[in-house]
Amino acid sequence: MPIISIKIAKGRSIEQKRKLVKAVTDSVVSTLDVKPEWVSVLIEEFERENWSTGGELHIDKFGSGFGHSGTK
């Protein structure tokens, strides 16, 4: 029973998360030859103020709206 953990910054829409878990599940089913109902996908979301890369908080590096639907 595969359990996939995905960690992302908050801001993605529910529709984006639906597409993500569908794509990940389909890939695991195809790759591991298991039934879709055996695949669990866990999404952990983090505030940008609690995530940093290269010593800089994402909220400072990218701004508070980065990653929200319609932004890049």
MDTraj code that builds the backbone (N, CA, C; nanometers):
import mdtraj as md
import numpy as np

residues = "MET PRO ILE ILE SER ILE LYS ILE ALA LYS GLY ARG SER ILE GLU GLN LYS ARG LYS LEU VAL LYS ALA VAL THR ASP SER VAL VAL SER THR LEU ASP VAL LYS PRO GLU TRP VAL SER VAL LEU ILE GLU GLU PHE GLU ARG GLU ASN TRP SER THR GLY GLY GLU LEU HIS ILE ASP LYS PHE GLY SER GLY PHE GLY HIS SER GLY THR LYS".split()
xyz = np.array([
    [0.0827, -0.1163, 0.0000],
    [0.0000, 0.0000, 0.0000],
    [0.0887, 0.1246, 0.0000],
    [0.1126, 0.1855, -0.1147],
    [0.1984, 0.3040, -0.1230],
    [0.1343, 0.4243, -0.0535],
    [0.2154, 0.4968, 0.0213],
    [0.1738, 0.6216, 0.0831],
    [0.2698, 0.7294, 0.0339],
    [0.2158, 0.8269, -0.0365],
    [0.2960, 0.9335, -0.0961],
    [0.2740, 1.0605, -0.0148],
    [0.3818, 1.1244, 0.0266],
    [0.3727, 1.2496, 0.1017],
    [0.4236, 1.3629, 0.0144],
    [0.3418, 1.4660, 0.0005],
    [0.3773, 1.5834, -0.0798],
    [0.3727, 1.7053, 0.0106],
    [0.4788, 1.7831, 0.0098],
    [0.4853, 1.9043, 0.0909],
    [0.4897, 2.0241, -0.0034],
    [0.3932, 2.1160, 0.0161],
    [0.3848, 2.2340, -0.0687],
    [0.3543, 2.3564, 0.0168],
    [0.3855, 2.4716, -0.0367],
    [0.3458, 2.5958, 0.0286],
    [0.1964, 2.6158, 0.0087],
    [0.1320, 2.6759, 0.1068],
    [-0.0110, 2.7038, 0.0960],
    [-0.0365, 2.7974, -0.0220],
    [-0.1555, 2.7843, -0.0775],
    [-0.1947, 2.8778, -0.1835],
    [-0.2526, 2.8105, -0.3060],
    [-0.2406, 2.6796, -0.3173],
    [-0.2953, 2.6100, -0.4335],
    [-0.4448, 2.5901, -0.4158],
    [-0.5182, 2.5933, -0.5246],
    [-0.6632, 2.5745, -0.5198],
    [-0.6960, 2.4273, -0.4992],
    [-0.8174, 2.4005, -0.4569],
    [-0.8618, 2.2629, -0.4393],
    [-0.8582, 2.1895, -0.5734],
    [-0.8884, 2.2588, -0.6817],
    [-0.8848, 2.1949, -0.8143],
    [-0.7412, 2.1543, -0.8508],
    [-0.6439, 2.2378, -0.8197],
    [-0.5035, 2.2026, -0.8451],
    [-0.4639, 2.0806, -0.7632],
    [-0.5093, 2.0746, -0.6387],
    [-0.4767, 1.9597, -0.5538],
    [-0.5462, 1.8337, -0.6044],
    [-0.6677, 1.8458, -0.6550],
    [-0.7356, 1.7293, -0.7140],
    [-0.6565, 1.6752, -0.8330],
    [-0.6115, 1.7658, -0.9187],
    [-0.5320, 1.7241, -1.0353],
    [-0.4009, 1.6605, -0.9928],
    [-0.3386, 1.7171, -0.8901],
    [-0.2116, 1.6650, -0.8402],
    [-0.2268, 1.5228, -0.7883],
    [-0.3251, 1.4992, -0.6998],
    [-0.3391, 1.3655, -0.6429],
    [-0.3827, 1.2637, -0.7481],
    [-0.4593, 1.3064, -0.8476],
    [-0.4985, 1.2161, -0.9570],
    [-0.3751, 1.1762, -1.0383],
    [-0.2926, 1.2750, -1.0750],
    [-0.1725, 1.2470, -1.1537],
    [-0.0743, 1.1584, -1.0775],
    [-0.0542, 1.1873, -0.9495],
    [0.0381, 1.1075, -0.8681],
    [-0.0154, 0.9653, -0.8529],
    [-0.1432, 0.9527, -0.8239],
    [-0.2037, 0.8201, -0.8089],
    [-0.1912, 0.7402, -0.9380],
    [-0.2242, 0.8017, -1.0509],
    [-0.2140, 0.7327, -1.1797],
    [-0.0716, 0.6858, -1.2065],
    [0.0261, 0.7692, -1.1734],
    [0.1663, 0.7331, -1.1949],
    [0.2083, 0.6160, -1.1067],
    [0.1678, 0.6183, -0.9801],
    [0.2027, 0.5097, -0.8884],
    [0.1357, 0.3797, -0.9312],
    [0.0097, 0.3866, -0.9710],
    [-0.0629, 0.2678, -1.0188],
    [0.0093, 0.2070, -1.1381],
    [0.0472, 0.2915, -1.2321],
    [0.1151, 0.2443, -1.3529],
    [0.2540, 0.1884, -1.3230],
    [0.3275, 0.2563, -1.2394],
    [0.4657, 0.2181, -1.2102],
    [0.4761, 0.0954, -1.1206],
    [0.3913, 0.0899, -1.0180],
    [0.4014, -0.0184, -0.9199],
    [0.3010, -0.1307, -0.9425],
    [0.2157, -0.1142, -1.0422],
    [0.1148, -0.2152, -1.0745],
    [0.0291, -0.2489, -0.9528],
    [-0.0289, -0.1440, -0.8935],
    [-0.1186, -0.1601, -0.7790],
    [-0.2543, -0.0986, -0.8133],
    [-0.3535, -0.1288, -0.7324],
    [-0.4866, -0.0732, -0.7521],
    [-0.4908, 0.0711, -0.7001],
    [-0.5674, 0.1578, -0.7683],
    [-0.5753, 0.2975, -0.7230],
    [-0.6201, 0.3105, -0.5773],
    [-0.7100, 0.2233, -0.5341],
    [-0.7591, 0.2338, -0.3965],
    [-0.6536, 0.1973, -0.2929],
    [-0.5413, 0.1455, -0.3351],
    [-0.4317, 0.1143, -0.2448],
    [-0.3371, 0.2324, -0.2250],
    [-0.3509, 0.3336, -0.3086],
    [-0.2580, 0.4476, -0.3066],
    [-0.3156, 0.5596, -0.2194],
    [-0.2381, 0.6016, -0.1206],
    [-0.2741, 0.7168, -0.0372],
    [-0.1787, 0.8307, -0.0686],
    [-0.2336, 0.9510, -0.0820],
    [-0.1525, 1.0706, -0.1056],
    [-0.1834, 1.1697, 0.0056],
    [-0.0804, 1.2116, 0.0758],
    [-0.0939, 1.3085, 0.1841],
    [-0.0338, 1.4406, 0.1393],
    [-0.1099, 1.5468, 0.1499],
    [-0.0588, 1.6798, 0.1157],
    [-0.0421, 1.7589, 0.2444],
    [0.0803, 1.8026, 0.2689],
    [0.1089, 1.8908, 0.3815],
    [0.1334, 2.0293, 0.3253],
    [0.0629, 2.1276, 0.3793],
    [0.0790, 2.2645, 0.3325],
    [0.1456, 2.3490, 0.4416],
    [0.2359, 2.4341, 0.3977],
    [0.3108, 2.5178, 0.4898],
    [0.2933, 2.6644, 0.4529],
    [0.2814, 2.7464, 0.5557],
    [0.2803, 2.8914, 0.5336],
    [0.4179, 2.9323, 0.4820],
    [0.4197, 3.0298, 0.3943],
    [0.5470, 3.0754, 0.3364],
    [0.6393, 3.1364, 0.4416],
    [0.5833, 3.1827, 0.5507],
    [0.6675, 3.2375, 0.6574],
    [0.7387, 3.1280, 0.7353],
    [0.7008, 3.0019, 0.7124],
    [0.7625, 2.8884, 0.7810],
    [0.8469, 2.8029, 0.6873],
    [0.8826, 2.8555, 0.5712],
    [0.9580, 2.7797, 0.4715],
    [1.0650, 2.8728, 0.4151],
    [1.1862, 2.8211, 0.4077],
    [1.2933, 2.9032, 0.3509],
    [1.3776, 2.8210, 0.2540],
    [1.4406, 2.8906, 0.1647],
    [1.5372, 2.8314, 0.0724],
    [1.6554, 2.9273, 0.0639],
    [1.7746, 2.8737, 0.0763],
    [1.8937, 2.9572, 0.0658],
    [1.9037, 3.0619, 0.1756],
    [1.8448, 3.0321, 0.2924],
    [1.8546, 3.1244, 0.4046],
    [1.7569, 3.2395, 0.4016],
    [1.6606, 3.2353, 0.3105],
    [1.5626, 3.3428, 0.2991],
    [1.4219, 3.2847, 0.3037],
    [1.3368, 3.3421, 0.3892],
    [1.1992, 3.2964, 0.3978],
    [1.1282, 3.3172, 0.2641],
    [1.0448, 3.2223, 0.2275],
    [0.9724, 3.2318, 0.1005],
    [0.8807, 3.3530, 0.0949],
    [0.8250, 3.3926, 0.2087],
    [0.7382, 3.5101, 0.2089],
    [0.8171, 3.6353, 0.1706],
    [0.9466, 3.6397, 0.2068],
    [1.0327, 3.7524, 0.1713],
    [1.0855, 3.7378, 0.0290],
    [1.1178, 3.6171, -0.0076],
    [1.1784, 3.5896, -0.1373],
    [1.0783, 3.6023, -0.2523],
    [0.9565, 3.5509, -0.2315],
    [0.8587, 3.5435, -0.3394],
    [0.7358, 3.6307, -0.3177],
    [0.7124, 3.6763, -0.1964],
    [0.5934, 3.7546, -0.1660],
    [0.4805, 3.6652, -0.1181],
    [0.3848, 3.7249, -0.0522],
    [0.2774, 3.6472, 0.0087],
    [0.1810, 3.5881, -0.0933],
    [0.1687, 3.6457, -0.2119],
    [0.0746, 3.5948, -0.3121],
    [0.1314, 3.4894, -0.4035],
    [0.2610, 3.4669, -0.3989],
    [0.3254, 3.3708, -0.4904],
    [0.2688, 3.2320, -0.4739],
    [0.2356, 3.1662, -0.5861],
    [0.1861, 3.0295, -0.5842],
    [0.0358, 3.0190, -0.5758],
    [-0.0313, 3.1289, -0.5463],
    [-0.1769, 3.1268, -0.5441],
    [-0.2289, 3.1136, -0.6859],
    [-0.3479, 3.0635, -0.7021],
    [-0.4076, 3.0459, -0.8358],
    [-0.3952, 3.1755, -0.9149],
    [-0.3457, 3.1628, -1.0361],
    [-0.3323, 3.2768, -1.1248],
    [-0.2042, 3.3565, -1.1080],
    [-0.1171, 3.3167, -1.0165],
    [0.0106, 3.3876, -0.9990],
    [0.1246, 3.2913, -1.0219],
    [0.2416, 3.3459, -1.0469],
    [0.3604, 3.2631, -1.0660],
    [0.4730, 3.3179, -0.9837],
])
top = md.Topology()
chain = top.add_chain()
for i, resn in enumerate(residues, 1):
    res = top.add_residue(resn, chain, resSeq=i)
    for name in ("N", "CA", "C"):
        top.add_atom(name, md.element.get_by_symbol(name[0]), res)
traj = md.Trajectory(xyz[None], top)
